[in-house]
Amino acid sequence: MTVNPDLVGRRFALAEPYLVGREHVRAFAAAVFASDPIHFDVEAARAAGYADVVAPTTYPAVLQDRGLQLLLADPMADFELKNVVHGDERFTYERPIVAGDELGAELEVTTVRAVRGNAMIQATTRLKDAAGELVVTAYATLVVGGEGAN
């Protein structure tokens, strides 16, 4: 079986905005070994011109994952997470994410193709703030192997 090419163009939006919490930013920063004080100290972040602590640049993966969970729950997605690895991931920022942001996220499947016995899914996730302004665009390539790619 192959990954269903009809997934291309499908969109998966979070049901409600995600509130970026200060403690979650700090915990994420510690987990990825970020060391800049703007990720931990409100005063350092404010001195640098931000309203609150700043999320590390890979933080959008938190919301990207939530979109992926919606994709995996779709009946058209005939593969399991156990057969998926990240092939590529990158982020394009309009502005940094800071604690207190309320972000909406929508993942769109942009490409499905077969490569060397695997299936590759490219997805774009757009994160927008409460005003509807684009904050980050996240790009991911998922490689589906195992039973999902045969």
N, C-alpha and C positions, 0 to 999 in steps of 0.2 A: 504494500500500500504506500502511496505517496501523500504528502501534505496537500490538502485540498487547495487548488489554485483559486477557487472562488472566495478564499479568505481575503484576497487582494481587494482593498477598498473598504473592508469592514472596519468599523470604529467602535472603540470601547471606552466609554467615559465613566469616570467615577460618579457615583450617585450623589455625592455631596462634597463640598470643598474640604480640603485637608488643611487643618490648622497646624502650622509649623511651630512646635513648642521649643522653648529655650532649652529645657533639659534634654530633649531629644537631639537637638543640634549638638549639645555638648557631648552626649553619649556617642553620637555618630562620629563626631570629630575624634574622640578618643579611640574609637574602634578602627578608624582609618589612619591613625597616628598623625593626625594634623596637629601642628604645634603652634601655629600663630595664635596669639592671645585673643584676636577678634572672634575666634570660634568659642571661647570660654568665658571671657570677661566682658560684661556689658559696657563698663567704662572704657575699656580698650577699643571696643567696637564703635562707641560713640565718638571717641577721640579721632577715630579714623573716618568719621563721617557717616556712620550707619546708625539706624534707629535702635538696633539691638544686635545680639550675637549673629554672626554670619555663618551660614551653612557651608561646609566644604563643597568643592566643585562637583564631587560625585554624589551629592545628596539627592539629586533628582531620581536616582536609581530606586529610591524608596517608593516614589509614586509610579515610576515606570513598572516596577514589580506588581503593583496593584492593578495596573492595566493588563499586564501579562496574565494575572490570575483570572481576569474577566475573559480574556481570549481563550484560556485553557478550559473555561467552563462552557464555552460556546460549542454546541453540538457539531458545528462544521470543523472544529479543531479535533481531528482524529489522531492525536498524539498526546503523550504524557510528559510531564515535566522531567521525569527521570531520564528521558531520552534527549533532553535539551541542554546544550552548553552555549555560552556566549561566544560568538565569533568576533564581535567588535562592539564597541560602545563609545559614543562621544556626545558632547554637549555643546550647544551654542547658546551663550547667555546674552540676554538683553540687559539684565541687571542681576546682582546677587540676590540670593534668597536669604531672608533674615527671619529670626524668630518673630512671630506675630503675623506673618503672611498667611492668608487663606488662599490656597491654590486649588484650582480645578485642573484636572488632567484628562486628556483624551489620547488614547493610543490608536494609531491607524496602521493597519498592515499595508505596506506599500509594494512589496515584492515577495513572491514565492517561486523558488526555482530549484531544480535538482543539480547537484554538483558532486561528482565522484561518489555516488551511492548514498549521499546524504541529501536532505532537503535544507534549503536556507530560506529563512523568513526575515525580511527586513521590515522593521517597524519604526514609526516616528511617533513620539509622544510630545505633545505640546502642553506646557504648564502655563496657566494664565492666572493672574491675581484677581482679587474681588472686583476690580474695576474692568475686568475683561482684557487687560493688557498682557501681551505675551511676555513671559519672564524667561523661560528656557525652552529650547527645543532639544529633545533627547533622541538620539538615533541608536538603534541596536540591530545587530545581525544575530539571529539565533540559528544555531546549527542543530537540526533534528536528525539523530542517528537511530540505530537500533531498529525496532519494529516499525517505528513511525516513518522511516525513510525508505523502506524496501519497495 
